Amino acid sequence: MHEFQNKWLNLRETVDRNSRNKRILYLINKFFKNKKNIRIVDLGSGAGSNYRFLKSRLLNNQYWSFVDISHKSTNYFKKNIKLSSKIKKNNFKIVDVINNLEKINFNDYNLVTGSAFLDILPKTWFKNFYKFNVDTEIVYFALNYNGNFKFFPKHKDDKKILNIFNKDQKSDKGIGELAVGPDCTKLINKVFKRTHKTYVLDSTWDVSKNYEFQIYFLNFCREIIQKNKLNFDDWLKFRLKNIKEKNSRFILNNKDFLAIKKKINNKFIF
Ligand SMILES: C[S@@+](CC[C@H](N)C(=O)[O-])C[C@H]1O[C@@H](n2cnc3c(N)ncnc32)[C@H](O)[C@@H]1O
């Protein structure tokens, strides 16, 4: 994998790990407490950060399937995967889950999961995904960008930059359709609350002391500004100066989503 990409993924993985909502793990483990083995599918598994987070925190024996469209990320993950005695089996599938969702047999899994994945999907995906997962016991999508970030100290152009960033998040991310961007949690919650008890919990990144991370994020903003042929040099200089002087704070709002199949009289409604 590209060195820049690798560095960013490592930086992000640590921040993601610390930001995830821990109550969700408690709820998942409580739900599966009487199961010896659980089967899990990780959508948009990338280089494996969702697996690395969950594998040691889930209490059951685990059978994992990893699904991604990218051969490159999948090969990297495959090469570096670390197993443990709780991991009974794992397999990797190259599938475009936007256009070929039916290729995943969701009935095979107890837990359907993904991280930093929902916001790149098109609006039509959510109903389709729900159709295949009406009976899934647990659906868990972590770290969904929620449309807000803040740098401190403030600058007069902050709001404009946020709007440009959010507009970019809703643009076509190479899939031929507009992405839902910050609306992803609202959309997934809307469909699953019909049959599942749903939770939308906070997983905000607070990287106020992580200046390296802030520089990366600032560079993403710079790229978006340049792509749109806009001029926010004053804002960029101001932000860079504050980061370099270690006088900058940064938070970005994410939400974690959990859906647990509702029971009637202690039985699942299938
Ligand atoms: C932002 S990354 C998240 C990766 C990982 N889950 C994490 O938390 O670091 C999004 C992942 O979705 C994958 N992806 C994008 N479009 C996809 C599609 N249509 N089908 C399957 N995976 C896709 C990308 O290859 C990438 O690995």
The ligand as an SDF file (V2000), in Angstrom:
LIG
                    3D

 27 29  0  0  0  0  0  0  0  0999 V2000
  -12.9780    4.5060    4.1980 C   0  0  0  0  0  0  0  0  0  0  0  0
  -12.5760    2.8580    3.8230 S   0  0  0  0  0  0  0  0  0  0  0  0
  -12.9220    2.0490    5.3510 C   0  0  0  0  0  0  0  0  0  0  0  0
  -12.0900    0.8320    5.5200 C   0  0  0  0  0  0  0  0  0  0  0  0
  -12.1810    0.1700    6.8940 C   0  0  0  0  0  0  0  0  0  0  0  0
  -13.4950   -0.3360    7.1610 N   0  0  0  0  0  0  0  0  0  0  0  0
  -11.7410    1.1380    7.9710 C   0  0  0  0  0  0  0  0  0  0  0  0
  -12.5250    1.4210    8.9010 O   0  0  0  0  0  0  0  0  0  0  0  0
  -10.6020    1.6230    7.9050 O   0  0  0  0  0  0  0  0  0  0  0  0
  -13.9210    2.3340    2.7830 C   0  0  0  0  0  0  0  0  0  0  0  0
  -13.7290    0.9460    2.1990 C   0  0  0  0  0  0  0  0  0  0  0  0
  -14.8590    0.6350    1.3970 O   0  0  0  0  0  0  0  0  0  0  0  0
  -14.4260   -0.0590    0.2370 C   0  0  0  0  0  0  0  0  0  0  0  0
  -15.4510    0.0810   -0.8100 N   0  0  0  0  0  0  0  0  0  0  0  0
  -15.7410    1.1970   -1.5260 C   0  0  0  0  0  0  0  0  0  0  0  0
  -16.7290    0.9370   -2.4000 N   0  0  0  0  0  0  0  0  0  0  0  0
  -17.0610   -0.3700   -2.2320 C   0  0  0  0  0  0  0  0  0  0  0  0
  -17.9890   -1.2300   -2.8600 C   0  0  0  0  0  0  0  0  0  0  0  0
  -18.7850   -0.7930   -3.8350 N   0  0  0  0  0  0  0  0  0  0  0  0
  -18.0590   -2.5060   -2.4550 N   0  0  0  0  0  0  0  0  0  0  0  0
  -17.2550   -2.9740   -1.4670 C   0  0  0  0  0  0  0  0  0  0  0  0
  -16.3480   -2.2090   -0.8300 N   0  0  0  0  0  0  0  0  0  0  0  0
  -16.2360   -0.9180   -1.2170 C   0  0  0  0  0  0  0  0  0  0  0  0
  -13.0980    0.6090   -0.1060 C   0  0  0  0  0  0  0  0  0  0  0  0
  -12.3050   -0.2130   -0.9450 O   0  0  0  0  0  0  0  0  0  0  0  0
  -12.4970    0.8240    1.2890 C   0  0  0  0  0  0  0  0  0  0  0  0
  -11.7290   -0.2720    1.6950 O   0  0  0  0  0  0  0  0  0  0  0  0
  1  2  1  0
  2  3  1  0
  2 10  1  0
  3  4  1  0
  4  5  1  0
  5  6  1  0
  5  7  1  0
  7  8  2  0
  7  9  1  0
 10 11  1  0
 11 12  1  0
 11 26  1  0
 12 13  1  0
 13 14  1  0
 13 24  1  0
 14 15  1  0
 14 23  1  0
 15 16  2  0
 16 17  1  0
 17 18  1  0
 17 23  2  0
 18 19  1  0
 18 20  2  0
 20 21  1  0
 21 22  2  0
 22 23  1  0
 24 25  1  0
 24 26  1  0
 26 27  1  0
M  CHG  2   2   1   9  -1
M  END
$$$$
